[in-house]
Amino acid sequence: MPENEPFQSTVTNKLRRGETVTLLLTFTNPLLAANGKANVTYDSKITQPDGKVVERKNLRGTNGDLTGKKLTNVFLTEDFVYFIVEPGDPAGQWLFEFAVHDLNRKVTVPLKLTLTLTE
């Protein structure tokens, strides 16, 4: 995107072939280790309307030094999900499930999103 073009964002739950969606995961209040680092990872599971499942584990949330940061801020994960609707993708409801892990706190937060691919 050119620098002088303003960023545009749309929230949707319906997609058509050829469209693209970027799913951004956020987290807040991570527990910091003694060295000031947060240790957040996440897993993703995408279930297609035909039942096919794609899973990825241990994606990067952050393993960064957050010393001095206000931990109640909202942080973006380092990795994100970029979903491109391709011509052969089945129409119907797609289920996106995420498990965000604060490894220092030993807590997992589950997240779900459904998107409907129309013909």
C-alpha contacts under 8 A as a table, 3 or more apart, distances in Angstrom:
res1	aa1	res2	aa2	distance
1	M	5	E	6.73
2	P	5	E	5.42
3	E	6	P	7.73
12	T	15	L	7.63
12	T	115	L	7.92
13	N	114	T	6.77
13	N	115	L	4.64
13	N	116	T	6.13
14	K	115	L	5.58
14	K	116	T	4.72
14	K	117	L	5.90
14	K	118	T	6.98
15	L	19	E	6.37
15	L	20	T	7.97
15	L	85	V	7.78
15	L	115	L	7.06
15	L	116	T	6.12
15	L	117	L	4.83
15	L	118	T	6.19
16	R	19	E	5.74
16	R	85	V	7.18
16	R	117	L	5.66
16	R	118	T	5.38
16	R	119	E	6.42
17	R	85	V	5.25
17	R	86	E	6.12
17	R	87	P	6.14
17	R	117	L	7.43
17	R	118	T	7.58
17	R	119	E	7.07
18	G	84	I	6.99
18	G	85	V	5.36
18	G	86	E	6.07
18	G	87	P	7.21
19	E	84	I	6.26
19	E	85	V	5.67
20	T	82	Y	7.34
20	T	83	F	5.67
20	T	84	I	4.46
20	T	85	V	6.12
21	V	82	Y	6.02
21	V	83	F	5.19
21	V	84	I	6.53
22	T	80	F	7.24
22	T	81	V	5.74
22	T	82	Y	4.47
22	T	83	F	6.09
23	L	80	F	6.14
23	L	81	V	5.04
23	L	82	Y	6.34
23	L	83	F	7.73
24	L	76	L	6.96
24	L	77	T	7.41
24	L	80	F	5.49
24	L	81	V	6.79
25	L	76	L	5.94
25	L	77	T	5.76
25	L	80	F	6.71
26	T	74	V	6.30
26	T	75	F	5.38
26	T	76	L	4.49
26	T	77	T	5.87
27	F	30	P	7.52
27	F	74	V	5.77
27	F	75	F	5.36
27	F	76	L	6.57
27	F	77	T	7.36
27	F	100	V	7.98
28	T	71	L	6.35
28	T	72	T	5.58
28	T	73	N	6.00
28	T	74	V	4.96
28	T	75	F	6.06
29	N	71	L	4.66
29	N	72	T	5.06
29	N	73	N	7.33
30	P	38	A	6.03
30	P	39	N	7.76
30	P	40	V	7.53
30	P	71	L	6.60
30	P	102	D	6.39
30	P	104	N	7.87
30	P	105	R	7.40
31	L	38	A	6.11
31	L	39	N	7.97
31	L	102	D	7.25
31	L	104	N	5.79
31	L	105	R	5.57
32	L	35	N	7.51
32	L	36	G	5.18
32	L	37	K	5.15
32	L	38	A	4.72
32	L	39	N	7.57
32	L	66	L	7.49
32	L	104	N	6.78
33	A	36	G	5.32
33	A	37	K	5.43
33	A	38	A	6.44
33	A	104	N	6.53
34	A	37	K	7.46
35	N	65	D	7.70
36	G	65	D	5.36
36	G	66	L	5.93
36	G	67	T	5.00
37	K	63	N	6.15
37	K	64	G	5.22
37	K	65	D	4.13
37	K	66	L	5.77
37	K	67	T	7.15
38	A	62	T	6.51
38	A	63	N	5.34
38	A	64	G	5.81
38	A	65	D	6.45
38	A	66	L	6.62
38	A	102	D	7.79
38	A	104	N	7.05
39	N	61	G	7.49
39	N	62	T	5.79
39	N	63	N	4.57
39	N	64	G	7.28
39	N	102	D	6.04
39	N	103	L	5.51
39	N	104	N	6.03
40	V	60	R	7.01
40	V	61	G	4.71
40	V	62	T	5.08
40	V	63	N	6.34
40	V	100	V	7.12
40	V	101	H	5.49
40	V	102	D	4.62
40	V	103	L	5.92
40	V	104	N	7.89
41	T	58	N	5.51
41	T	59	L	5.48
41	T	60	R	4.99
41	T	61	G	4.38
41	T	62	T	6.65
41	T	100	V	6.00
41	T	101	H	5.19
41	T	102	D	6.78
41	T	103	L	7.45
42	Y	57	K	6.72
42	Y	58	N	5.46
42	Y	59	L	5.14
42	Y	60	R	6.63
42	Y	61	G	6.26
42	Y	98	F	6.69
42	Y	99	A	5.36
42	Y	100	V	4.28
42	Y	101	H	5.60
43	D	55	E	7.44
43	D	56	R	5.69
43	D	57	K	4.37
43	D	58	N	5.58
43	D	59	L	6.05
43	D	98	F	5.54
43	D	99	A	5.21
43	D	100	V	6.68
44	S	55	E	5.59
44	S	56	R	5.25
44	S	57	K	6.49
44	S	96	F	7.22
44	S	97	E	5.77
44	S	98	F	4.59
44	S	99	A	6.70
45	K	53	V	6.80
45	K	54	V	5.70
45	K	55	E	4.35
45	K	56	R	6.56
45	K	96	F	5.97
45	K	97	E	5.10
45	K	98	F	6.38
46	I	53	V	5.61
46	I	54	V	5.20
46	I	55	E	6.40
46	I	94	W	7.11
46	I	95	L	5.69
46	I	96	F	4.66
46	I	97	E	6.31
47	T	51	G	5.99
47	T	52	K	5.81
47	T	53	V	4.53
47	T	54	V	6.63
47	T	94	W	5.82
47	T	95	L	5.07
47	T	96	F	6.60
48	Q	51	G	5.30
48	Q	52	K	5.32
48	Q	53	V	6.37
48	Q	90	P	7.25
48	Q	93	Q	7.03
48	Q	94	W	4.86
48	Q	95	L	6.65
49	P	52	K	7.44
49	P	90	P	6.36
49	P	91	A	6.85
49	P	92	G	5.41
49	P	93	Q	5.40
49	P	94	W	5.67
50	D	90	P	6.80
56	R	59	L	7.15
59	L	79	D	6.58
60	R	63	N	7.66
60	R	77	T	6.60
60	R	78	E	5.57
60	R	79	D	5.50
61	G	76	L	7.51
61	G	77	T	4.11
61	G	78	E	5.21
61	G	79	D	6.51
61	G	100	V	7.88
62	T	77	T	6.14
62	T	78	E	6.03
66	L	69	K	5.35
66	L	71	L	7.89
70	K	73	N	5.72
71	L	74	V	7.81
77	T	80	F	6.79
85	V	89	D	6.51
86	E	89	D	5.49
90	P	117	L	7.57
91	A	116	T	7.37
91	A	117	L	4.87
91	A	118	T	5.57
91	A	119	E	6.13
92	G	116	T	5.33
92	G	117	L	5.13
92	G	118	T	6.44
93	Q	114	T	6.48
93	Q	115	L	5.74
93	Q	116	T	4.34
93	Q	117	L	6.32
94	W	114	T	5.55
94	W	115	L	5.23
94	W	116	T	6.01
94	W	117	L	7.34
95	L	112	K	7.22
95	L	113	L	6.01
95	L	114	T	4.63
95	L	115	L	6.68
96	F	112	K	5.69
96	F	113	L	5.10
96	F	114	T	6.05
96	F	115	L	7.99
97	E	110	P	7.34
97	E	111	L	5.76
97	E	112	K	4.56
97	E	113	L	6.54
98	F	110	P	5.75
98	F	111	L	5.02
98	F	112	K	6.35
99	A	108	T	6.17
99	A	109	V	5.61
99	A	110	P	4.48
99	A	111	L	6.25
100	V	108	T	5.44
100	V	109	V	5.11
100	V	110	P	6.35
100	V	111	L	7.78
101	H	106	K	7.20
101	H	107	V	5.87
101	H	108	T	4.41
101	H	109	V	6.53
102	D	105	R	5.41
102	D	106	K	5.73
102	D	107	V	5.35
102	D	108	T	6.31
103	L	106	K	4.82
103	L	107	V	6.76
